């Protein structure tokens, strides 16, 4: 093989212009494959990001469940009082010749009454667990390890703490929320100054905090550089290390300023080991509904709830959380909330599926165009190999005359074709990577590179060399040694 490789390199040096043109054709084909694959993968990632930013990928778990039995929203209820819509009357009952309008009215009244009776009976049979199971680290581990489609899990705890007079601020009470490392990314926080806690500070419960600009101005009015300022909470000096945009923060606490501290520090200050909520981030919009359903099943089994016991927890997706019922007709809100699951499945999941399918179609079309370029490069390899066989007929005859077999000659020319294609592939990888860089930084398009894609492109180039070099190599191997030696 080393001899064949040396002969192949020597042959390419003997006709540098032909080799250069062939390398150019192959490299352009491979570069097209790299660019198209990078653009397709980048577009897919950008689509996923846009879907996630627009759609519900967060699920919030809270302890306790204070809804009446008839208002349990598992996605199966409608606006008919909380029970499944089994009391409806078929439309064909009112058609002429089927049944009279009076009989239809009686049947409708009987059906509605029967459905109402069953709903009330079901409500009486269902019981609440009191007190509900508190959320703790075991729940975080359960949700993060046993449910497919979960990207990240983060617990939170919130409460008021007293501010020591030595802090030098007017406020005597402050609201803190303990956060974990995954929560800022879940909530898409934007830093305007400073930094977020690092992993070591999260794990150690370091005395650091993050707040919005409005809260910082209330705590330290008139300070031009508040980063590094500190206050004392229950004897712990907590330092401000970052400021986030106001739009990213929870504005539910207006009277008492809210700051964010590591979860371990919040547990110490509030003297609590349980959590107020656990936020789950799903892998994509398309699996949010399935993850929420799996969470409910896992939690019921984990809490050992009998069939006649209602959930002692609440699971809310972003869609539900974004639709508060304050000031609305309860019947309207019940109808809206109860159809959220179907809305997510029919809207977000279908939208995500359609966009992914469109992106795949677009990528396949571009890949076909790139494949044509690769074929053109392969034709160039075949051309130079045919020319090489014709020009080196006497050399082939001499090799076969001194004992070389047909297989040896065939391997020699196949190695030359593969070397030529591989060199073109390597140049194509470089050109393709540079092209993606120009597109990304010059046109600001979404691009992505993966080692698998680069390796596949190089293998495609080598495979093209084998496919298009086989014909010329076989032609050289089948030459008659006598005729080949006598040729000029």
C-alpha positions in Angstrom: 0.0 0.0 0.0 2.9 2.4 0.8 4.3 1.7 -2.7 1.0 2.4 -4.3 0.7 5.6 -2.3 4.1 6.8 -3.4 3.3 6.0 -7.0 0.0 7.9 -6.7 1.7 11.0 -5.4 4.4 10.9 -8.0 1.8 10.5 -10.8 -0.1 13.6 -9.5 3.2 15.6 -9.5 3.8 14.6 -13.1 0.6 16.4 -14.3 0.1 19.2 -11.8 -2.3 21.2 -13.9 -4.7 18.4 -14.5 -4.5 17.3 -10.8 -5.1 20.9 -9.7 -8.2 21.3 -11.9 -9.5 17.9 -10.7 -8.8 18.9 -7.0 -10.7 22.1 -7.6 -13.8 20.3 -8.9 -13.8 17.9 -6.1 -13.2 20.5 -3.4 -16.0 22.7 -4.7 -18.4 19.7 -4.5 -17.3 18.9 -0.9 -17.5 22.6 0.1 -21.0 22.7 -1.2 -21.9 19.7 0.9 -20.4 21.3 4.0 -22.1 24.7 3.4 -25.5 23.2 2.7 -25.3 20.9 5.7 -24.2 23.7 7.9 -26.9 26.0 6.7 -29.6 23.3 7.1 -28.5 22.5 10.7 -28.2 26.1 11.6 -31.7 26.9 10.2 -33.1 23.9 12.2 -31.5 25.2 15.4 -32.7 28.7 14.8 -36.3 27.4 14.1 -36.1 25.3 17.3 -35.0 28.4 19.3 -37.8 30.6 17.8 -40.4 27.9 18.5 -39.2 27.6 22.1 -39.2 31.4 22.6 -42.7 31.6 21.2 -44.2 28.4 22.6 -44.7 26.8 26.0 -41.6 24.9 27.0 -41.8 25.5 30.8 -43.9 23.5 33.2 -44.3 24.6 36.8 -45.0 22.2 39.6 -46.5 23.5 42.9 -47.5 21.7 46.1 -51.2 21.5 47.1 -54.4 21.5 45.1 -57.3 23.6 46.2 -59.5 23.3 43.2 -62.9 21.7 43.7 -63.3 18.2 42.2 -65.5 19.5 39.3 -62.8 21.9 38.3 -59.9 19.5 37.9 -58.3 20.5 34.6 -56.8 17.4 33.1 -57.6 18.5 29.6 -60.8 16.4 29.3 -63.4 18.8 30.6 -65.4 21.3 28.7 -67.7 24.3 29.6 -70.5 22.1 30.8 -69.8 22.3 34.5 -66.4 20.5 34.6 -67.6 17.1 33.5 -66.8 15.5 30.2 -69.3 16.5 27.5 -71.3 13.3 27.5 -74.7 15.0 27.9 -74.7 16.4 24.4 -77.5 15.4 22.0 -76.6 14.3 18.4 -77.6 16.8 15.8 -79.5 14.3 13.8 -82.1 14.0 16.6 -83.6 17.3 15.4 -83.8 16.2 11.7 -87.4 15.7 10.4 -88.6 12.1 10.5 -86.1 11.1 13.2 -87.8 12.3 16.4 -90.1 15.2 17.3 -88.7 18.4 18.8 -90.5 17.8 22.0 -89.0 14.3 22.3 -85.6 15.7 21.5 -86.0 18.3 24.3 -86.9 15.6 26.8 -84.0 13.5 25.8 -81.7 16.5 26.1 -82.9 17.3 29.6 -82.6 13.7 30.7 -79.0 13.5 29.3 -77.9 16.7 30.9 -79.5 15.8 34.2 -77.8 12.4 34.1 -74.4 13.9 33.3 -74.8 16.4 36.1 -75.8 13.6 38.6 -72.7 11.6 37.6 -70.5 14.7 38.0 -71.8 15.4 41.5 -71.4 11.7 42.5 -67.8 11.7 41.2 -67.1 14.9 43.1 -68.4 13.4 46.3 -66.3 10.3 45.8 -63.0 12.2 45.3 -61.1 13.2 48.3 -58.2 15.6 49.0 -55.0 14.7 50.8 -54.4 17.0 53.7 -51.7 18.2 54.2 -50.3 17.9 50.7 -46.8 16.4 50.1 -44.1 19.1 50.2 -41.7 19.5 47.3 -38.1 18.6 48.1 -34.8 17.4 46.5 -36.3 14.0 45.9 -38.9 15.6 43.5 -36.1 17.4 41.6 -34.2 14.2 41.2 -37.4 12.3 40.1 -38.3 14.8 37.4 -34.8 15.2 36.1 -34.0 11.5 35.8 -37.2 9.5 35.0 -39.1 11.6 32.4 -38.0 11.7 28.8 -38.1 15.1 27.1 -36.9 17.1 30.2 -34.0 19.4 29.5 -33.6 21.0 32.9 -35.2 21.2 36.3 -34.9 24.0 38.8 -36.5 24.5 42.2 -37.4 27.8 43.8 -38.3 29.0 47.3 -39.5 32.5 48.2 -40.2 34.5 51.3 -39.6 37.7 53.2 -36.5 38.3 55.4 -35.7 41.2 57.7 -33.0 43.7 56.8 -30.6 44.6 59.6 -30.5 48.3 60.4 -26.7 48.2 59.9 -27.3 47.9 56.2 -27.9 51.6 55.9 -31.1 51.4 53.8 -34.6 52.6 54.5 -36.3 49.3 53.9 -36.6 46.9 56.8 -38.0 43.9 54.9 -36.9 42.3 51.6 -38.3 39.5 49.6 -35.9 36.9 48.4 -36.2 34.1 45.8 -33.8 31.2 45.8 -32.8 30.1 42.3 -30.7 27.3 40.8 -28.2 27.4 38.0 -30.8 26.5 35.3 -33.4 29.1 36.2 -31.9 32.2 34.5 -31.6 30.3 31.2 -35.2 29.0 31.6 -36.5 32.5 32.1 -34.2 34.0 29.4 -32.7 36.6 31.7 -30.7 39.4 30.2 -27.9 40.9 32.2 -27.5 44.7 32.0 -24.6 44.9 34.4 -22.4 42.5 36.5 -22.8 38.8 36.3 -24.8 35.8 37.5 -23.7 33.5 40.3 -21.2 30.8 39.1 -21.7 27.1 39.8 -19.5 27.1 42.9 -21.5 30.0 44.4 -24.8 28.1 43.7 -23.6 24.9 45.3 -22.0 26.7 48.3 -24.9 29.0 48.9 -22.7 32.1 48.6 -23.9 35.4 50.0 -24.5 37.0 46.6 -27.7 38.4 44.9 -29.1 39.6 41.6 -31.9 42.1 41.1 -33.6 44.3 38.5 -32.5 47.9 37.9 -35.7 49.2 39.5 -35.1 47.2 42.7 -31.4 48.3 42.8 -32.5 52.0 42.6 -34.9 51.5 45.5 -32.3 49.8 47.6 -29.4 52.2 46.8 -30.8 55.4 45.4 -28.3 57.7 43.8 -25.5 55.2 43.5 -23.9 55.4 40.1 -22.1 52.0 40.4 -24.3 49.8 42.6 -22.5 46.5 41.7 -20.6 45.5 44.8 -23.0 47.1 47.2 -24.1 44.9 50.1 -26.8 44.6 52.8 -27.2 42.4 55.8 -30.0 39.9 56.0 -30.5 38.1 59.3 -26.8 38.6 60.0 -25.5 37.5 56.6 -23.9 40.2 54.4 -25.2 39.7 50.9 -23.4 41.4 48.0 -25.0 42.6 44.7 -23.2 41.0 41.8 -25.6 41.4 38.9 -28.5 43.5 37.5 -31.0 42.0 35.1 -33.5 43.6 32.8 -36.9 44.4 34.4 -38.8 42.6 31.7 -37.2 39.3 32.7 -38.1 39.5 36.4 -41.2 38.4 38.4 -43.1 41.5 39.2 -45.7 39.9 41.5 -44.1 41.6 44.5 -44.5 45.3 44.2 -44.6 46.6 47.8 -41.6 44.6 48.9 -38.6 44.5 46.6 -37.6 41.1 45.2 -34.0 39.9 44.9 -32.6 36.6 43.7 -30.1 34.6 45.7 -28.7 31.1 45.4 -31.2 28.4 46.4 -29.0 27.1 49.3 -28.7 30.6 50.8 -32.4 31.2 50.5 -33.1 28.0 52.4 -30.8 29.0 55.2 -32.3 32.5 55.5 -35.9 31.3 55.4 -35.1 28.2 57.5 -36.8 25.9 55.0 -35.8 22.7 53.3 -38.9 22.4 51.0 -39.6 24.3 47.8 -42.5 26.6 46.6 -42.2 25.4 43.1 -40.2 23.3 40.6 -39.8 24.5 37.1 -39.2 22.0 34.3 -37.9 23.0 30.9 -38.8 20.6 28.1 -36.6 19.7 25.1 -39.1 21.3 22.7 -42.6 22.6 22.3 -43.7 19.4 20.7 -43.2 17.3 23.9 -44.5 19.8 26.5 -47.9 18.2 26.8 -46.5 14.7 26.9 -44.0 15.7 29.6 -46.7 17.3 31.7 -48.8 14.1 31.5 -45.8 12.0 32.4 -45.0 14.3 35.4 -48.6 13.8 36.7 -48.3 10.0 36.5 -44.9 9.9 38.1 -45.9 12.2 40.9 -49.1 10.3 41.7 -47.1 7.1 42.0 -44.3 8.9 44.0 -46.9 10.3 46.4 -48.8 6.9 46.5 -52.1 8.6 45.8 -55.1 6.1 45.6 -57.4 6.3 42.6 -60.1 8.1 44.6 -57.7 10.8 45.8 -57.2 14.1 43.9 -53.7 15.3 43.0 -52.0 17.0 45.9 -50.0 19.1 43.5 -50.6 21.4 40.6 -49.0 21.2 37.2 -49.2 24.3 35.0 -47.7 24.9 31.6 -46.9 28.3 30.2 -50.2 28.4 28.4 -52.2 28.0 31.6 -50.0 30.3 33.6 -50.4 33.1 31.0 -54.2 33.0 31.3 -55.2 34.3 34.8 -58.8 34.1 35.6 -59.1 37.3 37.6 -62.2 39.2 36.8 -63.4 36.7 34.2 -66.6 34.6 34.3 -65.6 31.3 36.0 -67.5 29.3 33.4 -65.5 31.0 30.6 -62.2 30.4 32.3 -63.1 26.8 33.0 -63.8 26.3 29.3 -60.6 28.0 28.3 -58.4 26.3 30.8 -59.9 22.9 30.1 -59.0 23.1 26.4 -55.4 24.2 26.9 -54.0 20.7 26.5 -55.9 20.2 23.2 -54.7 23.7 22.1 -51.1 22.9 22.8 -51.3 19.6 20.9 -53.2 21.0 17.9 -51.3 24.3 17.7 -47.8 24.3 19.1 -47.0 20.7 18.3 -48.4 20.9 14.8 -46.6 24.2 14.2 -43.3 22.7 15.3 -43.8 19.6 13.2 -44.7 21.7 10.1 -41.6 23.9 10.5 -39.3 21.0 11.0 -40.7 19.2 7.9 -40.3 22.4 5.8 -36.7 22.7 7.0 -36.0 19.1 6.2 -37.4 19.5 2.7 -35.4 22.6 2.2 -32.2 20.9 3.3 -32.8 17.8 1.1 -33.3 20.1 -2.0 -30.0 21.9 -1.2 -28.3 18.6 -0.5 -29.4 17.4 -3.9 -27.8 20.5 -5.5 -24.6 19.8 -3.5 -24.7 16.2 -4.6 -24.7 17.3 -8.3 -21.5 19.3 -7.6 -19.9 16.2 -6.0 -20.8 14.1 -9.0 -19.2 16.8 -11.3 -16.1 16.5 -9.1 -16.2 12.7 -9.5 -16.4 13.0 -13.2 -13.3 15.1 -13.1 -11.6 12.3 -11.1 -12.7 9.7 -13.7 -11.4 11.9 -16.5 -7.9 12.4 -15.2 -7.7 8.7 -14.3 -8.7 7.7 -17.9 -6.1 10.1 -19.2 -3.5 8.7 -16.8 -4.3 5.1 -17.9 -3.9 6.1 -21.5 -0.7 8.0 -20.9 0.9 5.2 -18.8 -0.1 2.2 -20.8 3.6 1.2 -21.3 4.3 1.6 -17.6 1.4 -0.7 -16.8 2.6 -3.3 -19.3 6.1 -3.2 -17.8 4.7 -3.7 -14.3 2.7 -6.7 -15.4 5.6 -8.1 -17.4 7.8 -8.2 -14.2 5.1 -10.1 -12.2 2.5 -7.6 -11.2 -1.0 -9.1 -11.1 -4.1 -7.5 -12.5 -5.3 -6.9 -8.9 -2.1 -5.0 -8.1 -2.6 -2.6 -11.0 -6.2 -2.1 -10.1 -5.3 -1.3 -6.5 -2.6 1.2 -7.7 -5.1 3.2 -9.8 -7.8 3.0 -7.1 -5.4 4.4 -4.6 -4.5 7.2 -7.0 -8.2 8.0 -7.4 -8.9 7.9 -3.7 -5.9 10.1 -2.9 -7.0 12.6 -5.4 -10.5 12.7 -4.1 -9.4 12.8 -0.5 -7.1 15.7 -1.1 -9.9 17.5 -2.9 -12.2 16.6 0.1 -9.8 18.1 2.6 -9.5 21.3 0.6 -13.3 21.3 0.3 -13.7 21.0 4.1 -11.5 24.0 4.6 -13.3 26.0 1.9 -16.7 25.0 3.3 -15.8 26.0 6.8 -14.5 29.4 5.6 -17.7 29.8 3.6 -19.9 29.1 6.6 -17.9 31.6 8.6 -18.5 34.3 5.9 -22.2 33.5 5.9 -22.5 33.5 9.7 -20.5 36.7 10.4 -21.2 38.5 7.1 -24.8 37.8 6.5 -25.7 36.8 10.1 -27.4 33.6 9.0 -27.8 30.7 11.3 -25.0 28.1 10.7 -23.7 25.1 12.6 -20.8 22.6 12.2 -20.6 19.1 13.6 -17.7 16.7 13.5 -20.0 14.0 12.2 -20.9 16.2 9.2 -17.3 17.0 8.4 -16.3 13.3 8.6 -19.2 12.4 6.5 -18.2 14.9 3.8 -14.7 13.5 3.7 -16.0 10.0 3.5 -18.3 11.0 0.6 -15.3 12.5 -1.2 -13.3 9.2 -0.8 -16.3 7.2 -1.8 -16.7 9.3 -4.9 -13.0 8.6 -5.7 -13.6 4.9 -5.4 -16.9 5.0 -7.4 -15.5 7.0 -10.3 -12.0 5.6 -10.2 -13.1 1.9 -10.4 -13.8 2.1 -14.2 -10.3 3.5 -15.2 -8.6 1.1 -12.7 -10.4 -1.9 -14.1 -9.5 -0.8 -17.6 -5.8 -0.6 -16.7 -6.0 -4.0 -15.0 -7.5 -5.7 -18.1 -4.8 -4.5 -20.5 -2.9 -7.2 -22.3 0.8 -6.9 -21.1 2.2 -7.6 -24.5 0.1 -5.0 -26.2 0.7 -2.5 -23.4 4.6 -2.9 -23.6 4.6 -2.4 -27.4 2.4 0.7 -27.1 4.1 4.1 -27.5 
